[in-house]
Amino acid sequence: MSPTIDSLQLGMHWFGERPGGLDRMFMALVKSLPAQGVNVRGLVAGSPAVREASGGVVEAFAAAQSRLGTRLWAARVHSRRLREIRMPDVVATHFALYTMPTTGIFRSVPKVVHFHGPWADESGSEGRGRLSRTVRHSLERFVYQGGTRHIVLSNAFGDLLRTSYRVREDRIHVVPGCVDVNRFDTGVTKRDARERLGLPLDRPQLFCVRRLVSRMGLEDLIDAMFVVKQAVPDVLLTIAGKGPLEPALQARIQMRGLEKQVRLAGFVSDEALPLWFTAADVTVVPTVALEGFGLTTIESLAAGTPVLVTPVGGLPEAVTPLSPDLVLPSGGFHAIGSGLSDALLGRRVLPDAEACRAYARARFDHPVVAAQVARVYREAIDAF
């Protein structure tokens, strides 16, 4: 086995304090990389409790809600301190904004950029102005071009990194998202999961967990439920998540007369999430833009529940090897509604629970993905 290497991981937040896809991946790698011969130290914006929650390997450089200037300066100061304690063999960066202040501190160290998504474009889709997007894109490009190697979640994001940020193709490696399959493979029956969550036992159940913002396609999903309702009148869709679109989505449900078919569940705790996936007959990811992978896809599969996805970004890459029928022909309410109806009525043949779990375990389990990440780190060190 290759010698143990020391990594410094520059993240955004600690998942237990501010849940998000990037933060979940960061936490998963912090916990799983040591078994692959990669020691970990990390920095994030957060509270002093991060150190204890991470087993002492990650610390907060500043509170997440503190002023931007305070956070950036603190990131630089803490990075310098960690360098003085021990120079890492590789620096892994996960968020451009908090990586930028470390410029020059680790000049003699190879850097691996984990590209979780286009920060500038995502903020633009959520209402940021043109100037803000331009500044963010420039900052991202500066950070990404300093990478020795780059890890993307899908070929779709690899293409984006190459075309939008001018990163050389030979430096880009595709490593998918990861899931703790044992945690999502609960061993609980669908009926028991529904009883624990207070869900009806005798209705077809759909589930979607997303941040409530426009690019997630939730407006299309609600409109699609009018189509599903015609074919499966007793269907129930639960949408979990929080975000600025919540009032508009609730109004849309009422306007479409879908109060009995669609529920907004609000925030669902990480502890309860495996039960929600298990309780569903089918889950759905209706994203319309900027989806590099979609961790919820593999979480659903790990729980044994098939997931239908729109043909956007990296979503098809995540599920097509299991079954092409998991990919809807297009976005939009009609395609989503028809696909969900066919799935519930058995006209679209979906993989069973055993096949879903086996696929997730073979491709996306923490040790499988961590081993791939560790190989990229070693390649970056050898190439530097």
N, C-alpha and C positions, 0 to 999 in steps of 0.2 A: 504493500500500500504506500502511496505517496506520503512524504513527511507532513506533519501537521503544519498548517499555516494559520496566521493570525489575521483576522479581518476586522475592519472598522466599518460598521453599517450606519450610514447617515439616513435616517428616516424622516417621517413627517410627524405622526402622533403614535401613541401606544393604543392598540386596538381596544383595550378594556376601557379607555377613557373617551375615545372618539372613533366609533366603529366606521370603517370604510374598507373598500377592497384593497387599496394600497396598504393600509395599516394591518389588515389581516395577513396579507402576504409577508409583510415585514416581520410580524410576530411569528409566523410559521417558520420562516427561515432562521430566525434567531434561535428557535427551539430545536430545529432539526439539522442544522448545519454541523454542530459539533460531532454528531455521529458519523459524519462524512469526513472528519479530519480537519474541520475548519473552526477554529476558535472564534468567538464573537465578542466584540464590544460594540455598543451602539449609543447613538444620540438621537433624541426626538424632542419636540416641543410637548411639554406636559407638566404634571405635578411631581413632587418628590416621591410620591407613591410608586412611580414607574420602576424605580430601582428594585423595590421589594417584589413587585408583580412580575418582573422579568428575571427573578433569581439573581439579581445583583449585576447583570451584564449590560443592561441598558439604563442610561440616566437621562434626565430631562435637563436641557440647557437653559430653558426659560418656560414660563407658563404659556400655553397655547393662546390665551386671550390677551397677553401683554402686547404692547405696541410693537409694530413691525421692526422699527429700528432697534429696539431692545432685544428682540428675538435674533435678529441677524448678527448683532455684535456679540451676543452671548454664544451663538453657534461658533463663531470664530474663536472666542476665548477658550471655550471648552475643548475645541478641536486641538488647539495649541497645547493645552494641558495634557490631553491624552497622548499627543505626539511625544511630549517630554517624558511621560511615563514609559512608553514603549512605542517605537515606530511600527506601524502595522505592515504586513506583507502586501496587503491589498486593501484599497478603500472601495466599498460598494455604496453607491449613491442611489437613493430611491425618490428624491423630491428635489427638483432643481433649485427652488427658492432657498432651501436650507443648505444646499451644497455650495452655492455661489460664494458665501462668506468664507469658505475654507480654501478658496483659491490661493495657491502658492504655499500653503502649509505642508502639503504632502507632495511636493513637486517631484521627489525621487521615488514615488510609489505608484505602481500601476493602479488604474481606476476602472471599475466595472460599473457601467450605468445600467440600472434596472429601469427600463422605460415602461411605466405603468399606464401611460396615456398622455395625450397632448394637453397639457395644463391650460395653455392659452386658448385652444379651441373649445375645450370643455367650459371654461369660464365665459367664453363668448356665447355659447349656447344657453347660458344661464343668465344672460342680460348684461354682462360687462361691456363697456364701451370700446370703441376701436383703439383708442390710445392705450388703454389697459391691456388689450389683447396683443398689441404690437410690442409693448414693453416685455410682457411675459414670454412671448415667442422669442424675442432676442435673447432674453436671459436663458431660456431653455437651450437655444442653439449654442450659446457660448459654453454651457455646461456639458452638453452632449458631445460636442466636438473635442472635448478634452478627455474623452473616454478611451481607454485602451481596448476594451471590448464592451459590447452592449448586449443586454438580455431583453428580449421582447416576448410577449405572451403568445403571439401568433404571427403568421406570415403577413397578415393584414397590417399589423402594427410595424413589422419590419419594413414593409413598403413605405409606410408613412414616415418612419424615421429616416429612411434613405432619401425620399423625395422632398419632404418638408424641412428637414434639418440637415441634409447633406452629409449624412454619416455614411462612410464607406461600407459597401455591402459585405465585404469579407470580414468586417468586425462585428457583424450582427449575428447573434445566435437566438434561435427560437427555443424557449423553455416555457412550458405551459404553467398555468396556475396550479395550485395544489390544495388538497383537502385532507383533513384528518378523517379517513374513511371509517375508522373504528368509532369515532364519536357520532357520525351520522348514521351508521348502521346500528340502530338502537336495539334491534331484536324485538321491538314493540310491534304488535299487529296494527293494521290500519284502524280497526275498530277501537282498540284501546287508545290509540293516539287521538282519535276524534273525541272519545269520552273525556280524556284528560284536558282537552282544549275546549270542551263545551260545544263542539260542533255537531250538527245533525248526523245521525248514523245512516240514514236512508236516502241521502241525496248525493248525486255526482258532485265531486269537489275539485275545483281548480285553485291553484295557488300561484301568486306572483309576489316576489319581494324585490323592491326597487326603491331607490331614492326618488321622491316625488318631484321630478323635474321633467321638462318637456322632451328631452332627447331619449327618455326611457320608453316612449311610445305608449304611455298609459291611457292617453286620450283614445288612441286607436283600439286599445284593448277593451275599454269600456264600451265603445261603439260596437265592437265585435260581439259583445255579449248580447246585444239585441238580436244578432243573427243566431247565436247559439241558443238563445231562449226559444226561438221558433222550433228548433229541432229537439231540444232537451229542456222542457219547461221548468223542471225542478232543479236545474243546475245552480250551484253556488260558487262564486269566485270570491276569494279573499285576497285583497291587495294589502301587503304589509310594507311599512316604511313611513318616513317622515320627509317633509320638504315643502317648499313654497307653493306647490301646485295643489296642495290638499283641498282648500276651499273650492277651487275650480273643478276638481275631480268629483267632489261631493255634489256640487251643483249639476254636473253632467250626468251623474247617476240618476238624480231626481228628474232631470229633464227628459231622459230616455225611458223613464218609468221602470228602472231596474233595481229599485230598493230591495226587492226580495231575492235578486240574483247576484248582487255585487255588494260587498262590504269592505270598508276601509278599516283595517285593524290597527293602524298607527304603528308605533315602534314595537317590534317583536324582539325580545331579549335573545342574545346569542345562545343561552342555555335552552330556550324553548324552540329554537329554529329547527333542529332535527325532527321534533314532533310534528311541526307544521308541514315539512316536506313529506314525512311518512303518512300523514293524514290525507294527503291529496291523491287523487287518481292520476292527474296530470298537472305539471307545472308549466309556466309559460314565461318566456323572456321576449317581450315585444319591441325591443330597442329599435330606434330609427336612425341613430348616428353614433359614431365614436365609441364603439364597443370593441375593445381589444380582445376580450376573452369571455368574461362573464362568469365570475366564480360561482354564482348561484346555479349555473347549469350543472357543474360537477358536484355541488352540494346535494342537489336533487337526485342525481344519479347515485351518489354514495348512499343516499337514504332508500334507494330502490325504486324511485319514482321517475318515470320518463318525463322528458322536458321538450316542449316544442319551442323553437327559436326562429326569429326572422333571419333572412339571409343578409346579415349586416356585420361588417368587420370580421372579427375572429370567431363569431358564434358558430358558423358552419364547421370550422376546423375542429372545434371542441367536441362535436357530437356526430359528425358524418361517419367516422370509422365505426361507430356503434350501429347506426342506422340512418340512411339518407332520409327516411321518412320523418325524422325528428326536425328537419329543416323545412319551414314553410316555403311555398313557391315565391312569395313576395311579402312585403309589409302591407300595411293598410288594413282597415277593419274587415273587409270582405274576406281576404285571404286568411287572416287570423281566425275569424269567426268560422269559416268553413273548415279549417284545419282542426280547430278544437271540437267542433261538432262531429267530424269524422272520427276523431280519436275517441271520444266518449261513446260513440255508437258502434265502434269496432270496425269501421270502414277504413281507417288508417291503422295499419298493424304496427304497434309499438313494442319495443323490447320489454321483456318481463323484468320483475324485480331482481332476480338472480343475475341476469345478464347486465343490468344497469350497475349493480354493485361490483361485479367482477371487472367490468370495464373501468370504473372509477379507481379501483384498487390497483389495477395493472398499470395505469397511465398517469394518475394524478395524486396518488397517496404521498404523504410528506416525504418519506425516505426516497421514493423514486425521483421526485422533482429535486430534492436537495442534492442528490448525487449528480444530477445534470448541472446544477448551479456550481457545485464545487469543481467540476471539470472545467467550466468556463473561467473560474477564478485562477486555476492553475495554468490554464493556457495564457491568461493575461500576464501572469508573473513570468512565464517563460518567454513571452513575446516582448516584454518591456525592455 
